[in-house]
Amino acid sequence: MTSEVLTLSGEQGRRVLRLSHLYRLIIGAALVALTSSNFDLELLNLTSANLFRYGSWAYLINSLLFTIALRKPGHLLAVFSMALVDVLLLSWLLYAAGGITSGIGNLLIVSVAIANILLRGRVGLLIAAVAAIGLIYLTFYLSLSRPTASNQYLQAGLLGLLSFAVALFVQNLTNRLQQTESIAAQRAIDVANLEALNTRILQRMRTGILLLDPRLKLLLNNPSATRLLGAEGRPGSELAVWQPELHKRLRDWQQNPTLIPQSLHTKSGTSLQPNFVTLPHGNQLHTLVFLDDISRIAQQAQQLKLVSLGRLTAGIAHEIRNPLGAISHAAQLLLESESLTAGDQRLAQIIQDQSRRMNLVIENVLQLSRRRAAEPKLLDLSAWLHNYVLEFRSSAPAAQTIHLLADEPGLHSRMDPDQLHQVLTNLVQNGLRYSQLDNPAAQLWIKLFIDPQSELPVMEVHDDGPGVAPERLDNIFEPFYTTETKGTGLGLYISRELCESNQARLDYKPSEHGGSCFRITFAHPRKLSRT
């Protein structure tokens, strides 16, 4: 027989069993102390003082033995034996003490209750039946030698019925307690599973989440927050020290919660939108910080805008380009006229230049609307880049120089070579143009290496120009944003779009030695491109 026929097992069963041992030891010690004192046992109206004394010692010794031998309710036989011996010894004491009037019957009821806490169903009722039979039989046996004991039949019968009533009540109560604890244990498992699920969701969420205590110290953060902020925060870190800009926005929000917090710009160029929510925790208010990457949202909005613009331009391009061509041709004819004054020639030249610029804008927008899908190929980036630089040097003016730093051979990635050529040409032309603003000769540096953190191939284009002003960093990849009178503002946008269509990424970072640095992070060579 196993613990399946026991009502209680595990830690709860051991706790009840320990209390049972303690109770039986206390009763046994009290009985032995009573019989060992100078108190005259004959005054208790005992049937046999010696029999009561021996029974008390037997009860105490039995309690000690079961306390040592039985420490957990693992088997039915051990628990049943303890309960049965307990009832038999108490019945012995009941007889030696003179019957029901001695009060030992109450101890029998308590033993029956303890036995039915540990034992299940019929086994527990068997202990109650033994107690009831013992009460009635010993009363009858006692009445043979002591006629006054015949008045105790009613009390013995009532105690016997009480034994069954206590057994049924305790079993029902224990079963309900066990069901309640089973439900509580299942709820605990469900809560633990839900907590594990929430933890997994937080870890895989793209939204960064920070939990701050009332003193604005970090309690926890998910991996997305570490990735977006570019720095891992340890529990207990002060937000004012770890992320001062985010701390400033949180303070502004606490002063006026109706205001939308300003966006946050990280060192990697990512734009984040913080949102704050108070979280009651007992008598304190914690703060939840949500960080969303709005650069992707802005990029998607720009894509939708350009798709609509491309469709519109594709429909009316011929309606614009035809009169635009006529205007440009008329301006060219005016420039060839010998009767024009210098001022009129200047105006005609402006007309022709602006017509050419308008035509270039239309061409770029049309290119966006009908851009072909990327056809990635496995490229040896080192060899490809050396060929590109050789080709450029063969046709570049003497005042333009490219320094190539690509000493590590065997760097591969999958990318469309034509689109990579278009992206790099755009970056090189921009770099050389800005380099000429601060230097007599234009030059730039192209570096190819493996990023030590991501272990991905990286190409950087450095120039020694004036760089990009911090207030313009958020706009350099936006379409139609340009600081030049002759630019269309689509070059960097198209370059980033071409990189992303090849699962690469184009970013800007300030150069350590001044100027600008545009970085292309290529995809892993085993990663196929999706368009």
Stockholm file with secondary structure:
# STOCKHOLM 1.0

chainA/1-531         MTSEVLTLSGEQGRRVLRLSHLYRLIIGAALVALTSSNFDLELLNLTSANLFRYGSWAYLINSLLFTIALRKPGHLLAVFSMALVDVLLLSWLLYAAGGITSGIGNLLIVSVAIANILLRGRVGLLIAAVAAIGLIYLTFYLSLSRPTASNQYLQAGLLGLLSFAVALFVQNLTNRLQQTESIAAQRAIDVANLEALNTRILQRMRTGILLLDPRLKLLLNNPSATRLLGAEGRPGSELAVWQPELHKRLRDWQQNPTLIPQSLHTKSGTSLQPNFVTLPHGNQLHTLVFLDDISRIAQQAQQLKLVSLGRLTAGIAHEIRNPLGAISHAAQLLLESESLTAGDQRLAQIIQDQSRRMNLVIENVLQLSRRRAAEPKLLDLSAWLHNYVLEFRSSAPAAQTIHLLADEPGLHSRMDPDQLHQVLTNLVQNGLRYSQLDNPAAQLWIKLFIDPQSELPVMEVHDDGPGVAPERLDNIFEPFYTTETKGTGLGLYISRELCESNQARLDYKPSEHGGSCFRITFAHPRKLSRT
#=GR chainA/1-531 SS CCGGGBSCCHHHHHHHHHHHHHHHHHHHHHHHHHHHSSCCGGGGTCSCHHHHHHHHHHHHHHHHHHHHHCCSCCCHHHHHHHHHHHHHHHHHHHHHTTSGGGSHHHHHHHHHHHHHHHBCTHHHHHHHHHHHHHHHHHHHHHHHHCGGGGGGHHHHHHHHHHHHHHHHHHHHHHHHHHHHHHHHHHHHHHHHHHHHHHHHHHHHCSSEEEEECTTCBEEEECHHHHHHHTSCCCTTCBHHHHCHHHHHHHHHHHHCTTSCCCCEECTTSCEEEEEEEEEEETTEEEEEEEEEEHHHHHHHHHHHHHHHHHHHHHHHHHHHHHHHHHHHHHHHHHHHCSSCCHHHHHHHHHHHHHHHHHHHHHHHHHHHHTCCCCCCEEEEHHHHHHHHHHHHHHHSCTTEEEEEECCCCCCEEEECHHHHHHHHHHHHHHHHHHHHHHSSSEEEEEEEEECTTTCCEEEEEEECSCCCCGGGTTTTTSTTCCSSSSCCSCHHHHHHHHHHHTTCEEEEEECTTSSEEEEEECCCTTSCCCC
#=GC SS_cons         CCGGGBSCCHHHHHHHHHHHHHHHHHHHHHHHHHHHSSCCGGGGTCSCHHHHHHHHHHHHHHHHHHHHHCCSCCCHHHHHHHHHHHHHHHHHHHHHTTSGGGSHHHHHHHHHHHHHHHBCTHHHHHHHHHHHHHHHHHHHHHHHHCGGGGGGHHHHHHHHHHHHHHHHHHHHHHHHHHHHHHHHHHHHHHHHHHHHHHHHHHHHCSSEEEEECTTCBEEEECHHHHHHHTSCCCTTCBHHHHCHHHHHHHHHHHHCTTSCCCCEECTTSCEEEEEEEEEEETTEEEEEEEEEEHHHHHHHHHHHHHHHHHHHHHHHHHHHHHHHHHHHHHHHHHHHCSSCCHHHHHHHHHHHHHHHHHHHHHHHHHHHHTCCCCCCEEEEHHHHHHHHHHHHHHHSCTTEEEEEECCCCCCEEEECHHHHHHHHHHHHHHHHHHHHHHSSSEEEEEEEEECTTTCCEEEEEEECSCCCCGGGTTTTTSTTCCSSSSCCSCHHHHHHHHHHHTTCEEEEEECTTSSEEEEEECCCTTSCCCC
//
